[in-house]
Amino acid sequence: MDIIVIGSGPTGLLTGAALAQRGHRVVSVDRDPGPAADGSWARRGVMQFEHAHGFRPQVGDVLAKRWPAGLEAWLEAGADPVEITLPDGTTVPIGHRSLRSTFERGLRAAALRTPGLELRAGHVDVLLTTDDQVADDQVTGIVIDGEPMRADLVVDASGRSGRPDRCAPDPTLIGSCGMAYVDRVYRLHPDAEPGPLDGPVAAVNDYDGYQILVFLHHAGYFSVLIVEPLADHELKVLRHRPAFEAACRAIPTLAAWTDPERAEPVTGVLVGGALRNTYRPQRLLRGLVTVGDAVATTTPTRGRGLALAYTQVDALLELLDDGSPDARAVAEPFDAWCDTWIRPWVDDHLAVDDELVERWQGADLDLTRPLTSNSICTAAQVDPRIDEIAGPFYLMTALPACLEPAEPLARAAYDSGWRPPYAAGPGRDDLVEMLAAVAV
Ligand SMILES: Cc1cc2nc3c(=O)[nH]c(=O)nc-3n(C[C@H](O)[C@H](O)[C@H](O)COP(=O)(O)OP(=O)(O)OC[C@H]3O[C@@H](n4cnc5c(N)ncnc54)[C@H](O)[C@@H]3O)c2cc1C
């Protein structure tokens, strides 16, 4: 088949390479022409390129299964596989440490070497349908920079902000996460030890009014994030370097990590764009299928985006390999699959994010509502049986519904009056007061 993939991001490259390996002629079109001759890469329209990323095991697993050369190139670029040792002595892979830019550079290098896959620069304006009008029932190609290009199958992997199809369906789920964040990438000095972590990859601390995270990447790179309610205008000052640095000095975990004796910044302060949880069903047109962030986006606080995108690609390839129905009608069974396996994660994020922001803004937990996955898992601090139930949820090998048996245990903890403590350090009001004295 002749296949066009719209978007050469992580989803488009994996899908394009895997389809090319099956003998199809694949063109992956992206409005981004790739790195400049000096190696710099502006990656306009993909603001997350420079932002902190955690890589769950699904990313490496699907690459290993569907595109081993992609995984190899990512490892060559510097990705660092992470394992944990369980109490019984067995080791379990829990993902990779990497910068997002390292991930994309590795995949792109492998894609350029993949026979049958062509990377083309250009903006996809609109889909072509049988009579070259949008909104007919059969897609026959795309219009790229004003020129038509035909294909048997068009795969839309255009991400959260791509709109190649003016008739894209309204999302059935959508919500602003109510959070904003700023982050900055640092690098440890040679031989410097990493700062405090809650596990092998990250540190997460909740404060009264905001949250901080540290992600350890590869080669000593790490990202520092401060997440606050979108509505908190006074904390917006954190986007200015002097305020961000003052906050880092005042918050114990960040002070340890960003100590100039330990590390130095390698970027300015990066401001996260609008973050939404979104679920878009397929358009159910023959010859068109949508995959990756173009189907579902989740807020980055749980680092689930790429795991959701890559499990989608895996499922889509399974359906295409199965051959029933024919490839041009694959959107229908894929829609059903996404509805079962992807949509519940977006539902989960909508509930968790709302509740987290309410908590940061001082509200007590509303026990008249069902507990969210976050409230259930947080209660493991007082009832460790919850962790035993929640293991598959943490690893995303089971849907959030697997937490149902843990809900009564968590509810009992909250009914007793227990609430999760805040980390030691300045609350939001202390931070605002301190930042008011910083000249930006
Ligand atoms: C701030 C932030 C932090 C994140 N942190 C994490 C994390 O820690 N862990 C994690 O797993 N996930 C994280 N995610 C999610 C993750 O980045 C996405 O899931 C991932 O980028 C999805 O890849 P994609 O290829 O589907 O989309 P994208 O990466 O958005 O790629 C889409 C591509 O399509 C191209 N395109 C769009 N429209 C057109 C057009 N009309 N014509 C031509 N080309 C077009 C774009 O240029 C782009 O290259 C984060 C997201 C954000 C926003």
Ligand as a Chemical Component Dictionary entry (heavy atoms), coordinates in Angstrom:
data_LIG
# 
_chem_comp.id                   LIG 
_chem_comp.type                 NON-POLYMER 
_chem_comp.pdbx_formal_charge   0 
_chem_comp.three_letter_code    LIG 
# 
loop_
_chem_comp_atom.comp_id 
_chem_comp_atom.atom_id 
_chem_comp_atom.alt_atom_id 
_chem_comp_atom.type_symbol 
_chem_comp_atom.charge 
_chem_comp_atom.model_Cartn_x 
_chem_comp_atom.model_Cartn_y 
_chem_comp_atom.model_Cartn_z 
_chem_comp_atom.pdbx_ordinal 
LIG C1  C1  C 0 4.723  19.781 28.544 1  
LIG C2  C2  C 0 4.548  18.316 28.245 2  
LIG C3  C3  C 0 5.234  17.367 28.988 3  
LIG C4  C4  C 0 5.061  16.010 28.716 4  
LIG N1  N1  N 0 5.687  15.083 29.514 5  
LIG C5  C5  C 0 5.543  13.771 29.223 6  
LIG C6  C6  C 0 6.222  12.777 29.993 7  
LIG O1  O1  O 0 6.890  13.075 30.985 8  
LIG N2  N2  N 0 6.094  11.469 29.616 9  
LIG C7  C7  C 0 5.309  11.093 28.561 10 
LIG O2  O2  O 0 5.215  9.898  28.262 11 
LIG N3  N3  N 0 4.633  12.009 27.833 12 
LIG C8  C8  C 0 4.729  13.326 28.130 13 
LIG N4  N4  N 0 4.072  14.242 27.378 14 
LIG C9  C9  C 0 3.251  13.770 26.251 15 
LIG C10 C10 C 0 4.107  13.475 25.029 16 
LIG O3  O3  O 0 4.946  14.560 24.748 17 
LIG C11 C11 C 0 3.169  13.186 23.853 18 
LIG O4  O4  O 0 2.388  12.078 24.213 19 
LIG C12 C12 C 0 3.937  12.910 22.551 20 
LIG O5  O5  O 0 4.561  14.063 22.058 21 
LIG C13 C13 C 0 2.951  12.382 21.493 22 
LIG O6  O6  O 0 3.636  12.193 20.285 23 
LIG P1  P1  P 0 2.880  12.397 18.889 24 
LIG O7  O7  O 0 3.864  12.007 17.862 25 
LIG O8  O8  O 0 1.553  11.741 18.950 26 
LIG O9  O9  O 0 2.601  13.970 18.808 27 
LIG P2  P2  P 0 3.656  15.167 18.646 28 
LIG O10 O10 O 0 4.871  14.918 19.426 29 
LIG O11 O11 O 0 2.885  16.423 18.955 30 
LIG O12 O12 O 0 4.041  15.145 17.105 31 
LIG C14 C14 C 0 3.120  15.557 16.108 32 
LIG C15 C15 C 0 3.880  15.987 14.863 33 
LIG O13 O13 O 0 2.940  16.348 13.853 34 
LIG C16 C16 C 0 3.394  17.505 13.180 35 
LIG N5  N5  N 0 2.215  18.169 12.595 36 
LIG C17 C17 C 0 1.129  18.614 13.245 37 
LIG N6  N6  N 0 0.244  19.133 12.374 38 
LIG C18 C18 C 0 0.786  19.025 11.152 39 
LIG C19 C19 C 0 0.356  19.392 9.845  40 
LIG N7  N7  N 0 -0.840 19.951 9.632  41 
LIG N8  N8  N 0 1.180  19.154 8.804  42 
LIG C20 C20 C 0 2.403  18.565 8.992  43 
LIG N9  N9  N 0 2.856  18.186 10.210 44 
LIG C21 C21 C 0 2.055  18.407 11.280 45 
LIG C22 C22 C 0 4.091  18.313 14.269 46 
LIG O14 O14 O 0 5.047  19.211 13.717 47 
LIG C23 C23 C 0 4.755  17.200 15.099 48 
LIG O15 O15 O 0 6.069  16.920 14.665 49 
LIG C24 C24 C 0 4.201  15.599 27.664 50 
LIG C25 C25 C 0 3.514  16.570 26.918 51 
LIG C26 C26 C 0 3.659  17.908 27.222 52 
LIG C27 C27 C 0 2.871  18.913 26.423 53 
# 
loop_
_chem_comp_bond.comp_id 
_chem_comp_bond.atom_id_1 
_chem_comp_bond.atom_id_2 
_chem_comp_bond.value_order 
_chem_comp_bond.pdbx_ordinal 
LIG C1  C2  SING 1  
LIG C2  C3  SING 2  
LIG C2  C26 DOUB 3  
LIG C3  C4  DOUB 4  
LIG C4  N1  SING 5  
LIG C4  C24 SING 6  
LIG N1  C5  DOUB 7  
LIG C5  C6  SING 8  
LIG C5  C8  SING 9  
LIG C6  O1  DOUB 10 
LIG C6  N2  SING 11 
LIG N2  C7  SING 12 
LIG C7  O2  DOUB 13 
LIG C7  N3  SING 14 
LIG N3  C8  DOUB 15 
LIG C8  N4  SING 16 
LIG N4  C9  SING 17 
LIG N4  C24 SING 18 
LIG C9  C10 SING 19 
LIG C10 O3  SING 20 
LIG C10 C11 SING 21 
LIG C11 O4  SING 22 
LIG C11 C12 SING 23 
LIG C12 O5  SING 24 
LIG C12 C13 SING 25 
LIG C13 O6  SING 26 
LIG O6  P1  SING 27 
LIG P1  O7  DOUB 28 
LIG P1  O8  SING 29 
LIG P1  O9  SING 30 
LIG O9  P2  SING 31 
LIG P2  O10 DOUB 32 
LIG P2  O11 SING 33 
LIG P2  O12 SING 34 
LIG O12 C14 SING 35 
LIG C14 C15 SING 36 
LIG C15 O13 SING 37 
LIG C15 C23 SING 38 
LIG O13 C16 SING 39 
LIG C16 N5  SING 40 
LIG C16 C22 SING 41 
LIG N5  C17 SING 42 
LIG N5  C21 SING 43 
LIG C17 N6  DOUB 44 
LIG N6  C18 SING 45 
LIG C18 C19 SING 46 
LIG C18 C21 DOUB 47 
LIG C19 N7  SING 48 
LIG C19 N8  DOUB 49 
LIG N8  C20 SING 50 
LIG C20 N9  DOUB 51 
LIG N9  C21 SING 52 
LIG C22 O14 SING 53 
LIG C22 C23 SING 54 
LIG C23 O15 SING 55 
LIG C24 C25 DOUB 56 
LIG C25 C26 SING 57 
LIG C26 C27 SING 58 
# 
